Amino acid sequence: MMAGLVLEWELTADQTKGLLRSYTRQGVCVTQEVLGFYLVAYAAFRMGLCNFCGSQAHDLGEKARLAASEKAYCYKLLHILNAE
């Protein structure tokens, strides 16, 4: 859930750190390393989902929208992997 929030809302590094601190204050301990794993997993899952759904879509507009989303998640995944 946290990885989805970070990626979908495109939180900055400072915003993400603030979110982690807020979760920690509530008793939910999530380290930066664990979050990094889930960011990779979330971006890869969403990229694959967009690819699969695009291959099943019949509407050309929907195919284009899903292809653009797949590309966006690919860039997010590459950004995460290059930041590590």
N, C-alpha and C positions, 0 to 999 in steps of 0.2 A: 504494500500500500504506500509506504513512504517513497519507494523508488518511483512509482507512478506519479506521485505528487511532484517530486523533484523534476522529473522529465516533462510531464505534461504542462506544468506551470512554468517551466524553464527557469527554475530558481537559480540565483547566483550562488557562488561558493559561500559568501557570507550569509545569505538567506538559509542555505542548507545547514550550515553550522548552527545557526540560531534554531532551526527546526530540531536538530539533534539535541541541543541543550534543553529545549522545551520538552522533548520526549524523555530525556534523562531525569528532569525534575519531576516528571509524572511516574517515574519508576520503570520506564522502558529503556533499557540500555541497548543502544545500537551504535556500534563503532563505525568510524569512517570506512574501515576495511570491509565490514559486513555490508554496509550500504553500497559500496563500490561493486561488490559481487552482484547484488540485486539490481543495480542500475544496468549492468551489462545484460543480465538475464531478462530484465523487462524490455530493454530496447531490442534485443534479439528476438524475443517472443513477438513483440508488436510488429517488427519488420517481417517476420515469417507469416504472421496472421494476415497482414496486408497483402503479402504476396499470394497466399493461398486464396483469400477472398477475391482478389483481383482476377485470379485465373478462373474463378467460378462465375464471375459477374457477366451479365449479358449486355447491360447498359453501358454504352461507351463513356458517358460522363462519369459513371461510378468507377469504371476501370481506370480512367485517368486520375480520379481523386485518390483511389487506392494506390496507384503507382506513385503519385506524389507523396503520399503518406509513407509508403515503403522507403522511398528515397530519403525522406526526412529522418526516419528512424535509423536508417543506415548511417547518415551523417552524425546523428547523436551517438550511435554506438562507436563509430570511429573516433569521435571526440573523447568519449570516456576512455577508450582503450589507449589513445595517445597521451592522455593526461596522466596515466599511471606510470 
